[in-house]
Amino acid sequence: MGGRVARVARTWVVVLGVVVASTLLPAAPAAAHNSLTGSDPRDGARLAVAPERIELRFLATPKEATTEVTVTGPDNVAATGGPPAFSGKRVTVPFRPGAAGLYIVTYRLASDDGHPVKGEIRFTLTTGTPAESPSASAAPTTVAPTSAAPTPASPTPAAAGTDDDGGTGWLWAAGAVVVLAALGGGLLLRRRAARR
């Protein structure tokens, strides 16, 4: 009887060790990826009063040399009022409001592992200033530090957020736990049935 209990205990120790390892290991590569954690104004906001600046908050501190932020308004008019300012995990860009309508803030940066992260937030300004003349609104400008930075990214769909899949890692880990628990339980039942 004592040998059987020891074998069952060893089996469960192995199963639990595999479950813990499979839960922790997939999270390690994703930790090097940066992602947007919030913004002001928030994505989808409707504002009657234009903000003085736009703030993006990230999971990790963005690097000035590889971070780009572009703000465009209705009719693709540039709405950036100056270069971005960096403070820890926050990047702020002065906002130059134009006509009422949809404003798109696109961002692109590199994570610590070099993986590019890009996305956008959108907000609507319900009141605005008179529209600019067509010559002044020829094309949006990208504001970035003068050091060698990657080329600007084209706007991505609103639902895209970031292009890394670090957020789904916990789903894979949960699935692995369920599969391993089922395998361990099946193995235990098979051994019990074989001994009868």
N, C-alpha and C positions, 0 to 999 in steps of 0.2 A: 504494500500500500504506500509506504514511504517513497519508493522509487517512482511510482506513478505520479505522486504529487510533485516531486522534484522535476520530472519531465514537463508537466503541465506548467509549472512555474517558469521553467526555462523558455518554453514556447512563448508564453505571454511576455516575458522580458524581451525576447527577440522581436516580437510583433510591436510592442510599444517602442522599442528603440528605432525600428524602421519608420514607424509613424512619426515620431519626434524628428528624426532626420529629414524625412520628406516634407515636413511642415516648415522646418527652418531653412533648408538649403535653397528652395526656389526664391525665398525672399532676399537672399544676399545680392544677386545681380541687380534686382530692381532698386535696391537702395542707392545705387550710383546714379539713377535717373532723376532728373529734376522735373517738377510739374507745377502748374499754377494751382495755388490753394485758395485764392480769392482775389477780388478786385473792387475798386471803388471808382466809378459806379459798378454795381454788380452786373453780370451778364443778363440781358433782357430787361433792364431797368427802363422806366419811362420818366424823364425828368422835365420839369417845367423851368427850372433854373439850371443854367450850364455850370458844371464844376470848373474850378480854376485849374485843376490838374487831374490826371488819371493815374491811379495807383494800381500796380500789379504786385501781388504777393506770391512768392514761390516757396517750394518745399526746402530748397537749398539756396545758398547765396549765389546769385547769378554773376558771371564774370563780365566786366564792362567791355572787354575787347571782343566778346562773341555774342553780345546781346543787342538785338535790334527791336525797336518798337515803331510801328507805323500807325497813324490815325488818319482815317479818311471819313469824310462826311458825305452828304447827298451829292450826287453827280460826280463822285470820286474826287472831291475837293480835299486837299490836304488840310488837316486840322491840328497839326502839331505846332505848338508854340515855342519850341526850343529843344535842346538836347535832353536826354534822360538823366535823371539824378539817381544815384544808387545809395541805399542805406540798408545794410544787412541783406535781408531776404526780400527787400522791397525795391521796386523801380517806379519812379514817378516821372511823368512827362507833362509839361505845361500844355494846357488845352486851349486851342483857339477856336471858339465856336463859330459856326457859320449859320446857314439856313436850318430851319427846323427839319427834322427827318432822322434817318438811320445813320449812326456813326459806328464804324468798325475799327476796333483796335486789334492789330495783328502783332504777334510777338514771335521771335525766333531766338533761341539761345542754345548753347551746348552744355550738356551735363558733364559731370566730372569724368565720366568714361568716354567722352567725345560724342555721345549719341545726340543728334540734333532733336530739340524739342520745339514744336511750333504749335500755334493755335490762335484763337481769336476770341474776343468778347464783343458783344453788340449791345448798344443801348440807343434809345430814341430820345431826341431832344424835341419837346413838343412846341417850344417857342424858340425863335432864332433871330439872327441878324439878317439884313437884306442880303440877297445872293451876291457873290462876287462877280466881277466882270469875267468873261470867258478867258481873256488873256492871263489873268491872275490865277486861274484855276486849271491850267493846262494839264498838270499831272501831279499826283501825290508825291511827296518827298519822304524818304526814309531817314529818320534821325538816328544816327549811331556814332559812336566815338570814331575819331579819325584813324585809329589803328586798323590793321588788317582784319577786317571782319568778313564773314561769309556774305554772299550776295543775298539781297532781300528775297524772302519767300513770297510766293503768291498767296493770296488769302485762301484759307482753308474753310471748309464748311463749318457752320457754327457748332455742330455736334461733335466735331473732330477733337477738340480740346488738345490733347497731346497725342503724339504718334507713338509713344511707347506703351507697352501693355502691362506695366507694373501693377495697375489697379486690379487686374484679373488674376494675379498670382495667388491670392487667397482662395479663389474658386478651385484652382488646380490642386492646391494643398488640401482643401476640404474633400475633393473628389478622391485624392490619393488616400486620405484617412479612411474613407468609407470602403474603398476597394480593399485596402489592407486589413481592415477589421473583418470584412466578409471572408477574405481568404483565411485569416487566422481562425475565425469561428468555424469555417468549413473543415479546416485541417483538424481542429480539436474534435469536432463531431465525427469525422472519419476515423480518427484514432479510437474513439470510444466505441464506435460500431464494430471496428475490427477486433476489439478485445472481447466482445460478447459472444 
